[in-house]
Amino acid sequence: MTRMIRTALVAAVALLAGACDLAEVATAPGDDVVVVEAVLRTDRLNQQVLLHRSLQGRFSGGVPGARVTITGNAGEARTLAETTGCFRIDPAYQQADSLQFEGSCYASNGDFAVRPGGIYELRVETADGRVIRGRTQIPADFTVPSVPVGSGSELICSLAPETTFTLTWTRSPGAASYVADLSISGLAQLGIAAPEPFDLRGLAVSDTDTTIALPAEFGVFERFNYDAELFKEIEDGFPGGIQLAVALAAADRNWVNSVRGGNFNPSGLIRISTVVGDGVGVFGSLVVKHITIPVRERTSIPRCR
């Protein structure tokens, strides 16, 4: 049998919350394998890498003292410093499993902007002499014509109460698929029994699928986590007075391969690890746009198109 490691990394999947339920990484029992989890993001200046070891019984140790370097195709090289706070463990997973996890975080100093379309190489040299390498080409930049206000990664438009909306964006060359996280704030204040915020995920599983409907195409993965009545509250549109935050990302194939599974198989043949050498893991990239959508009857903010 193999043993599976599930951890949570700031840089990867849950775009709004800044953490993720990472893909399963399988290793033979007893093997001491270094696992790399790294996803570059265009919306952040602080790029992060998490290193840890494969399970030894119920314990997964960290990898302190490593040298972690990311080099761009323009020749710039950044050595990341060892730090703390780049991951969290999902409380629900902690309740279901007694895994003891320790990870080693490595981060840039806050001024490392990665460029859409750029090629970046990762090199990890551990204190015991292991070398792990990876490469990602960040998808090209894209625009969101259905959101009329804002620039860069910060966009805003408004939505009338009890209306639906189809978010549309331009194709990002180099993207393997698109992912969108929707965070709904204010439902509880309206007397609706909902978590605060209420987070849902939507996926466009093709690199040419550049639309997603709010709210109809969100929540596919969360349907069994909440009462069906909660989804009925928003199925025909959102109540006035709440606010939506959408993080829309174009993902490279390395990222897609790291989270694929179940009915989400846009990458074709399974390729679990996207790093090579003396370890396994993922080195991927995301081009991220943040969209704020207040739901108001009257507002000076232009409507979403």
matplotlib code that plots the C-alpha trace (Angstrom):
import matplotlib.pyplot as plt

x = [0.0, 1.0, 0.6, -1.0, 0.0, -2.6, -1.4, -2.3, -0.2, -0.7, 0.4, -1.8, -5.5, -7.8, -7.1, -9.1, -8.3, -4.7, -4.5, -5.3, -6.1, -3.1, -3.1, -2.3, 1.4, 2.0, 5.3, 6.2, 5.9, 9.1, 10.7, 12.1, 11.1, 11.2, 8.0, 8.0, 4.9, 5.3, 3.0, 4.0, 1.3, 1.1, -1.0, 1.6, 5.0, 5.9, 6.4, 6.5, 7.7, 6.8, 9.1, 8.2, 9.0, 6.8, 5.0, 7.0, 4.2, 1.9, 4.7, 5.7, 8.8, 10.1, 13.2, 15.1, 18.4, 17.7, 18.8, 15.7, 16.3, 13.9, 15.4, 13.4, 14.2, 15.5, 18.3, 17.1, 17.7, 16.1, 17.1, 14.2, 14.7, 13.5, 10.5, 7.2, 3.4, 3.1, 0.6, -2.3, -4.0, -7.7, -9.4, -11.8, -8.9, -7.2, -10.4, -10.4, -6.7, -4.0, -1.3, 1.5, 2.8, 5.8, 6.7, 9.6, 8.6, 10.8, 9.7, 10.9, 11.3, 8.1, 9.4, 9.4, 6.8, 6.5, 5.5, 2.7, 4.2, 7.6, 9.5, 10.8, 13.0, 13.1, 16.1, 16.1, 19.3, 18.7, 21.1, 21.7, 22.7, 19.5, 18.7, 15.2, 14.3, 11.2, 10.1, 6.9, 5.8, 3.3, 0.2, -0.2, -2.2, -5.9, -8.6, -12.1, -14.4, -17.5, -16.0, -15.8, -13.8, -10.3, -6.8, -4.2, -5.5, -8.1, -11.4, -14.9, -18.5, -21.9, -24.9, -28.6, -30.3, -31.8, -30.1, -27.6, -24.4, -22.0, -18.4, -16.5, -12.7, -10.3, -8.3, -4.9, -2.4, -0.5, -3.3, -4.5, -7.7, -9.3, -10.4, -12.6, -13.2, -16.3, -16.5, -20.0, -20.1, -23.2, -25.7, -25.7, -26.6, -29.7, -30.9, -29.7, -28.1, -24.7, -21.0, -19.3, -17.9, -19.6, -16.9, -17.6, -15.5, -16.1, -14.0, -13.7, -12.0, -10.9, -8.3, -10.9, -13.8, -13.7, -17.1, -18.7, -22.2, -22.8, -24.1, -25.2, -21.7, -20.2, -20.4, -20.0, -17.5, -19.3, -22.8, -22.5, -20.9, -23.9, -27.7, -29.5, -31.7, -28.6, -28.0, -31.7, -31.3, -28.9, -29.8, -31.8, -29.5, -28.0, -29.9, -29.2, -26.8, -24.2, -20.8, -19.1, -15.3, -14.1, -10.6, -10.3, -7.1, -5.5, -3.6, -0.6, -0.7, 1.6, -1.0, -3.8, -1.9, -1.4, -5.2, -6.8, -8.8, -12.3, -14.4, -11.9, -9.5, -8.7, -5.0, -5.4, -2.8, -2.0, 1.3, 1.4, 4.8, 6.0, 9.5, 12.4, 15.5, 15.6, 12.0, 8.4, 5.8, 4.5, 6.0, 3.1, 1.8, -1.4, -2.3, -4.9, -7.5, -9.5, -13.0, -15.2, -19.0, -21.3, -24.9, -27.0, -30.3, -28.7, -25.0, -22.6, -20.5, -21.1, -23.0, -21.3, -21.8]
y = [0.0, 3.6, 6.4, 9.7, 13.2, 16.0, 19.4, 23.0, 25.6, 29.3, 29.5, 27.0, 26.2, 28.3, 31.6, 33.9, 32.3, 31.9, 28.2, 24.9, 21.3, 20.0, 17.1, 13.6, 12.7, 8.9, 7.3, 3.8, 3.2, 3.8, 5.9, 9.3, 11.5, 15.3, 16.8, 20.3, 22.4, 25.7, 27.8, 31.2, 33.8, 37.0, 38.8, 38.5, 39.9, 37.3, 34.0, 30.9, 27.3, 24.6, 21.7, 18.6, 14.9, 11.9, 10.2, 8.2, 6.4, 9.3, 12.0, 14.2, 16.3, 19.5, 20.2, 23.0, 24.4, 24.0, 26.4, 27.3, 29.4, 30.5, 31.9, 33.6, 33.5, 37.0, 35.7, 37.1, 34.6, 34.8, 32.8, 32.4, 32.7, 30.2, 31.5, 30.4, 30.6, 29.5, 26.7, 25.6, 22.3, 22.1, 21.6, 19.1, 16.9, 17.2, 15.8, 12.8, 12.0, 12.1, 13.1, 15.1, 17.6, 19.9, 21.9, 24.2, 27.5, 29.5, 32.9, 35.9, 39.2, 40.7, 42.3, 39.3, 40.0, 37.2, 38.0, 36.4, 34.4, 34.1, 30.9, 30.2, 27.4, 26.1, 24.5, 23.0, 21.8, 20.2, 20.1, 16.4, 16.9, 16.2, 18.3, 18.8, 20.9, 22.2, 24.5, 26.4, 28.7, 31.2, 31.5, 34.8, 37.7, 38.0, 40.6, 40.5, 42.5, 41.8, 43.8, 47.5, 49.2, 48.6, 47.7, 45.1, 42.4, 44.5, 44.9, 46.0, 46.1, 45.9, 43.5, 44.2, 42.0, 38.7, 38.7, 36.3, 37.1, 35.4, 36.3, 36.4, 36.7, 36.5, 33.4, 33.1, 31.4, 28.8, 28.1, 24.5, 25.5, 28.3, 28.2, 30.8, 31.1, 32.9, 34.3, 35.6, 38.0, 39.2, 36.4, 35.7, 39.4, 38.9, 36.1, 33.3, 30.4, 30.5, 30.5, 33.9, 34.1, 31.4, 30.1, 28.3, 27.1, 27.1, 25.5, 26.0, 22.7, 23.7, 26.3, 27.7, 27.8, 31.4, 31.9, 30.9, 31.7, 33.2, 31.5, 28.4, 27.1, 27.6, 25.1, 21.8, 20.6, 22.0, 20.6, 17.9, 20.1, 22.4, 22.1, 22.2, 25.1, 27.3, 26.9, 27.6, 31.0, 32.1, 29.9, 32.7, 35.5, 37.1, 39.1, 42.8, 44.1, 41.3, 41.5, 39.0, 38.5, 36.5, 35.3, 34.2, 32.4, 31.0, 27.9, 26.2, 22.4, 21.8, 23.3, 21.4, 18.1, 18.7, 19.1, 16.8, 13.8, 12.4, 14.0, 16.8, 15.4, 18.2, 17.3, 14.0, 11.4, 11.5, 13.1, 13.4, 15.1, 18.1, 18.3, 16.0, 14.8, 13.7, 14.5, 14.8, 17.6, 20.5, 23.7, 25.5, 29.0, 31.1, 34.4, 35.8, 38.5, 39.8, 41.0, 42.8, 42.7, 44.6, 43.5, 46.7, 48.1, 51.6, 52.3, 54.5, 51.5, 50.4, 47.2, 44.0, 43.3]
z = [0.0, -0.4, 2.1, 1.2, 2.4, 2.4, 3.5, 3.0, 1.1, 1.0, -2.6, -4.3, -4.5, -2.4, -4.0, -1.7, 1.6, 0.8, 1.5, -0.2, 0.1, -1.7, -4.1, -2.9, -3.1, -2.9, -1.8, -0.9, 2.9, 4.7, 2.0, 3.2, 0.3, 0.1, -1.1, -2.9, -3.0, -4.9, -7.0, -8.4, -8.5, -10.4, -7.8, -5.0, -4.5, -1.9, -3.6, -1.3, -1.3, 1.2, 1.7, 3.8, 4.0, 3.2, 6.0, 8.4, 10.3, 11.2, 11.2, 8.3, 9.0, 7.7, 5.5, 7.3, 6.0, 2.3, -0.4, -2.5, -5.7, -8.4, -11.7, -14.4, -18.1, -18.0, -15.8, -12.5, -9.6, -6.2, -3.2, -0.8, 2.9, 5.4, 7.3, 8.9, 8.2, 4.6, 5.3, 7.4, 7.9, 7.2, 10.6, 9.1, 8.0, 11.5, 13.0, 10.6, 10.8, 13.5, 11.1, 12.7, 10.2, 10.1, 7.1, 6.2, 4.6, 2.2, 0.9, -1.1, 0.7, -0.7, -4.0, -6.3, -9.0, -11.6, -15.1, -17.1, -19.9, -18.2, -17.7, -14.2, -12.9, -9.3, -7.7, -4.2, -2.6, 0.8, 3.7, 3.1, -0.5, -2.4, -5.5, -6.9, -10.0, -11.6, -14.4, -15.1, -17.9, -16.4, -18.6, -20.5, -19.1, -19.8, -19.4, -18.0, -20.4, -18.3, -15.4, -16.6, -13.8, -12.4, -13.6, -13.1, -10.8, -9.0, -10.7, -9.6, -10.9, -9.2, -9.5, -9.0, -6.4, -7.5, -10.8, -12.4, -14.1, -16.5, -15.9, -19.2, -19.8, -22.7, -23.4, -21.7, -24.0, -22.1, -19.6, -19.1, -17.4, -15.3, -11.7, -9.8, -6.1, -5.0, -1.4, -0.4, 2.6, 4.4, 4.1, 7.9, 8.5, 6.4, 8.6, 6.2, 7.9, 6.1, 7.1, 7.0, 4.4, 2.3, -0.1, -3.3, -6.2, -10.0, -12.7, -16.5, -17.3, -20.9, -21.9, -24.3, -21.8, -20.8, -19.1, -15.8, -14.5, -11.1, -9.1, -11.2, -11.9, -8.5, -5.6, -7.5, -5.0, -1.9, -2.6, -0.1, 2.6, 3.1, 3.5, 0.1, 1.4, 1.5, -2.2, -2.9, -1.3, -4.1, -7.1, -8.8, -7.8, -4.7, -2.1, -1.9, 0.7, 0.3, -1.3, -3.6, -4.1, -7.0, -7.5, -11.1, -12.2, -15.4, -14.3, -15.9, -16.5, -13.6, -11.2, -12.9, -12.6, -8.9, -8.1, -10.7, -9.5, -9.4, -12.2, -12.7, -15.3, -17.8, -18.1, -19.9, -18.7, -15.0, -14.2, -10.4, -9.9, -11.8, -10.3, -11.0, -9.1, -5.5, -4.6, -5.8, -5.8, -7.8, -9.3, -11.0, -11.6, -11.6, -13.3, -10.8, -11.1, -8.1, -8.7, -6.1, -6.8, -4.4, -4.8, -4.5, -5.8, -6.2, -6.6, -8.5, -9.3, -13.0, -13.4, -14.4, -18.1]

ax = plt.figure().add_subplot(projection="3d")
ax.plot(x, y, z, "-o")
ax.set_aspect("equal")
plt.show()
